[in-house]
Amino acid sequence: MPDAFIWYHIEEQLEPKLLDWLAKVEEQADVRGKLYIRKEKDKTTFMETYTDVSRATINRIEKLASTQPLFEGIHRQCESFVEVSNR
């Protein structure tokens, strides 16, 4: 199964709320994610990663995100990849 990478630009000070979001995803979509941050000049990018998840799980995560005021007006880019180095 693929790994999911979901990234978006959002204010750095929202990091605590994003960590709360990951807990909600774990509780409601039954998948544990990790959160990464990249700071560049005037832009902060966060990325959620989920390992070994089905397309149905990715859809559940994105449907749940669409109901969260935290992501209102934010474009979440979701991409998935299958690891080939462990084949």
C-alpha positions, 0 to 999 in steps of 0.5 A: 500500500502507498504512503500518503504525503499531504502538504499545505501552507499555513501559519507557523503558530498553528502548529499546536492545532495541527498536532491536535488535528493528527490526534483527531485523525488517529481517533477518527480514521484509525491511522497515525500520522507524522507532522513535518515543518519547513520554514522558507523566507516568508512561507511555512509549509507543513506536511502530514505523512501516513505510512502504508495507507489505502486510498479509502483511508486517504479519502477518509482523512481528506473528508475529515479535513474538509470539515475542519475550520482549521483548513478553511481556505487552505489548499491541501495537496495530497500525494501518495507513493509506493516505496520501491526500495524495500522490494 
